[in-house]
């Protein structure tokens, strides 16, 4: 029997699969990659050797209004590791500097004080020379229009970012299911952009593009918009890290928002790319907390399974979802009971400037549901899962039994992806 541990919230659950059915695990090399130095040292080294940029301590000289965009509670960015070194650099170049940290919630709910403390540490949240602002994408009064995206949408960003003398950001780089990779330019769009701008960028036409997929930047229309937004917003400097399966820093990149990000993406592409032989049953996760807090985010892990599951097969998604669906319109789209073909046609017929909230996530989920049966092993309510046209299972073993019943046989090969958001799956 093959035993595999799967992240589930802040815990791990074990699943055993008969050897004759085990098709293997798809794992990023990040799980075995050994960093040459400690986390803090890697960040300091990146800051000391920025890519195509002056050092941060030089950039902050004479600047009064320094703003750092930071990821929100849904991202495992180790801000406790990054922020001390960033502050050290800032103070080295500008001892009297104060820093505003703008939380890039994108289209998510506001980050709470408790979550800020968990992410940054209470000593930083309560410091006099650091101020926190949480971005609210629907607050029109907080936004300023600074241009027009290549997609044609209005580019509106948070005034706090626009008014900065120096705008920097932290983040992390991992495969992203439609932007290619996370990090870099994403801190601006969708990070601190207006809901209007996010919806224009996440339109059905772009989501449907064959280039809007995991691990792809070139030709990706969503990425193109994001780069334009970062340039126009004058994002001057980034600190991005790469994490292992335990969310520890194994690589760090700093400097020019695009050049440093591209270097990081090259590393992640090499680290995360896996070749896979398709299977009829694929088990995936969202990597545990914080990315598996809701069904909305869990669509990401499903796309990894999508890339290696035979059409008509079963995707078993192991994801905590303690916060439920995570998107009312996502829930409503499927809870209406409307046929999935009809839902998809409506999405594809929706003009760029009429994109509705969470349409992109619903479109990708619909794409998956049209080709596969999806079974959730989750803490989300059974009725909610079923309302969203998926099947609920009490355990992974229960889910496999249901998959077998659906497929009409008990010997289908099973592939396991312990962390669906960490891999770039390429079919053999």
N, C-alpha and C positions, 0 to 999 in steps of 0.2 A: 504493500500500500504506500502511496505517495502522500506525505503530509505537507500541507502548505499553510502558512499563517497569513491571514488577511487583516489589514488595518480596518478598524470599525470604530468610528469616533475616536476616543483617546485610548482605546484598548485594541487587542488583536484577538481574532477568533481563528481556530484551527479547523481545517477541513481535510478529510482523508479521501483519496480517490484510488480505486483499484488500479494497479500498475498497467493492466491490459487496456485501460481506458484513458490513461494519463497521456495527453498529447504534449505535455511540457509546460513550463512557465515562461512568460515573456517578461523579462526584467531588465530595467535600465542598468548599465554598468555603474551608475551612481551608487548602487547598493553595495558594490565591492570596491569602488574607487577609494584609494587611500590618499588623502590630502597630505601634501609634503609639510604643511605647517598648520598651526592652530587657527581657529576661526578668526580671532581678532587680528592675528598677524597677517592673515591673507587679505583682510580688508585694509589694514594699514599699508601693506605692500602695494595694493592696487591704487590707493590714494597717492602714494609716493611716486607711482609710475603711470600717470594717466595717459590714455590713448588719444592722440591728436588733440590735446588740450593742455593749457597751463594748469599747474597744480591748484587745487581748491584754495589753498592758503594765499595764493596770488590773486585769484579771482575775487575773493571777498574783500580785498583792500579797498577802503573808501566806501564800501557799500553799507547802507543803513537798513535797508529793508530786504533781508535775506529770507527766502521762502524755500522750504524743502517739502516736496510732495512725497508723502509716505503711503504705503499700501494700507488697506483697511483690515478689519477683523476676519475677512474671508480668505486672506492670503497668509501663508506661513513664513512671510519675510521675517528674518530674525533681527528685528529693529534694535533689540537690546544689545546685539553684537555690533551693528552698523553705526548707530547713533553716537556712542562714545567717541569713536574714531573721527567721525564727521565733525563733532563739536570741537575736538582737539585741533583739527585742521583749521576750522573757522576761527577759533580763538588765537591760533598761532599767527594768523594773518590779520586779524582784527579783534583785539582783546575786548573791545567794548561792544562787540556785535551781539545782537539778539536774533533769535531764530524763530520764525513762524513755521510750524509744521501743519501743512494742509493735508488732511486725510482724504485720499482718493477713493471715495466710495463708489464712483461711477454711477451705476444704476441700482446700487444696493441700499439697504436700510442704513440709517446713521449708526456710526460706531459709538458705543456707550463708554462712559468713563472707566468702568470696570475692565472693558476690553482694551482701552488705551493703556491702563496700568499693566495688564497681562502682557501687552505687546512691547511697551517701552520701559516699564519699571516705574514705580511710584515716585522715585527720586527725580526722574526726568519729567514726569507729568506735572509735578509741583514746583519745578524750578522757575525762578523769576525771569530768567533770560530766555525761556522757551515758552512759546504760546501755541496752543492747539486750536485749529479751526477744522470743523468737519464739513466737507463739501456736501451740499444738498442739490442734486441735479435738477429738481423741479422748482427751485426758488429763482424765478426770473430776475428778481431784484439783485441777486448775487452775481449775475452774469454780465459779460461785455462781449460784443461781437467784434471779432478781429480779422475776419476773412471769409472766404468761400472755399469749401473743400473741393478737391478734384471731382468728387461725386456730385457736386452741385449743392450740397447742403450748407447751411449757415454754420460757421465755426464760432460758437460762443463758449467762453471759458470762465471759470471763477475769477472774480475781480482780484481776489487775494493773489492769485498767480500772475495776473496781468499787471498788477501794480508793483510787483517785486523789482528791486534793483538787480537782484541776482536770483534766478530760478534754477533750483537743482532738484534732483529726485533720487530716492532709493527704490529698490525693487529686486525682483529675482527673475531668473530666466528659466523657463521650462517649456516643453511643448504646449502649444495652445490650439484648441480644436478648430478655430477658424481664423485667428490672427497669425497663425504659423508658430509664433513663440510669444510668451509673455515678456514683460519687462520693457526697458527702454522707452520708446515713444508712447507706450500704452498708459504711462502715468498722466499724460495730458488727455488723450482720447482713448478710452472713455473716462479715465480717472477723474479729471476735474472739469469735464465738459458738461454743457447743458444737456438735458434729456433730449432736446430738439436735435442737437448735434449727434448724440449717440444713436438716435433712431435713424437718422439719415445715413450714417456710416454702416449700421447693421441692417440695411435694407435686404429684402428677400433676393433681389438680383445678385447682390454681392455674396450673400450666404450660400446661394446656389452655385457660385463659381467653383469650377474644379480646382482652382488655385487657392480657394479659401479653406484650406485643410491643414491638419497638423504638420508642422515642420516646413511649411512653404512660405517664403517671403516674396521671392521674385514672381511678378505677375499677379500677386494677391491684391485685389482692389481695396480690401479693408486695411491692409498694411500701408498702402500708398496714401490713403486718407490720414492715417495716424502719423506718418512721417511728416506730412505737410502741416498737421496741427502742431506737432512738437517744434518744428522750425519756426512757424508763425508765432507761437507762444514764447519763443526765445528760451527754450530749455537749454541751459548753458552747460550743465554738468550732471552726470549720473553716477551712482554707485549701485551696481547690480551684482548679485551673487547667484551662485549655482548651489543647490542643496542636495544632500544625499537622502536616502529613504527615512532617516531619522531627523530630517529638517536641519541638519548641520551644514555649515558652509564648507564646500570643498574647492571652490574657485571664486574669485572676485574680479570684477572689471570696473574700471572707473575712467571718466573722461568724456569725450564728445558723445552726445546722446545716441547717435546712429552708429558711429564707428566702433565705440566700445561695445555697444549692444550686438553688433554684427559679429565681433570677435567672440563674444559669449555664446551667441547662437551656433557658431561653428563648433565650439566645444560641446555644447549640449546635443547637437545633431549627431556628432560622433559617439557621444556617450549613450544617447537614448535610442538610437536606431536599432530595431530588432527585426530580423527576418522570421516570418511565421508561416507555417503550413496550416491552411484553413481547417476549421473544425466545425461540427454541427452544434456544439455547446461551448460557449466561452464565458468564463467567470471573470468579472472585472470589479474594481473598486474605485473610489475617488481618492485613495491615498490616506483615508482617515481624516481626523480633525486637522485644520479647520474646514477643508474643502468638502467634507461630506455632511455638512449641517442641514442641507435641504435637497429636495429633488431637482430643483433648478440647476444647482451647481453640478449635480451628479450626472447630468447629461454628458458632461465632458468625458467621464470615465467610460460611458457607453460607446463613445466614438472610437475608442481604442479597440473595444470588442468588435465594433462594426467592421473595422479594417481587416479582421481575420476570421469572421464568422461566415460560414456558407449561407447564402441567401435562403431564407426559409428556416434557418436554424434558430437557436435560443440563446439569448444573452441573459445571464444571471448577474444582476448588479447588487453587490454587497455594500450597503451604504447606510449610515446611521440615520440621517435626516431627522434629527431631534427637533428641528425647527419646522418640520412639515414640508409643504410644497415650495416655499421660498419665492413664489411669484403668483399672485392671484390670477393674472390674465393667463399665465401658463396653465394653471389649474382649470380655469374656466374654458379654455380652448378645447380641452379633451373631455371635461366633465359634462359638456353639452350633449355628448353622445353622438355627435356628428361624425359621419364617415370620414376616415382619414384621407381618402382621395380628394374629397370635397374640401377638407381643411387645407391640404397642400395646394390645391388649385387657387384657393382664395389668397394664400400667401403669395404665390408667384404672380398673381394678377394685381397685387398691391403696389402702387407706384412708390418710388423712393421717398417722396415727401409725405407719404401717408402711413409710414411704418408705425405700428402700435407697440406699446411697451411689452417687452419680453417675446416679441414675435420671433426673433432670431432663435431663441432657445426652443420655442415651440416648433419652429420649422425644422430644426435639426432633430428634435425628438420625433416629430412626425415622419421625417425621412427614415429614421431607424425603425419605427413601429410599422411602417409600410413593408419592410423587408424581413423583420425578425419578430419573434415573440420575446417580450421582455418580462422577466420575473425579478421582483425586488425582494431582497432580504434586508429588512429595514425596521426602524423604530417608528416610522411614519404610520399613521392609522391605516388599517387594512382597507377601509372604505375609500379613503383618499387615493390610495394606490389604484384600486379598481375603478374609481371614477375617472382616473387619468388613462384608462384603457391599457393598464398593465396588470400583471398578476402578482399577488402577495404570497410570500413564503415565510414560515416561521424560522427556518434555518437553511443553511446551504444544502444540507442533506435533503430537506423537504423540497427545495428548489430543483435539485437534480432529479428527484423522483417525478416532479411535475413536468420537467423538461422531457424526461424519458416517455412519460405518458403522452405528451403532446406529439413527440416524434414517432411514437408507435414502436419503439425498440429500446432496449436497455444496454446497448453496447456502443453507443455513439462516443467517439473520442471527445475528451474535454480538455480545452486549453485554459490555463489560469493566468490572469494578469494581476499580480498582487497590488500594483499601483497604476491604474489606467491613465492618470494624468502625467506620468513620468516617462512614458515611452512613445516613440514614433514607430508605429507598426507598418512594416512593408511586407506585402504578400510575396511568397516565394513563387 
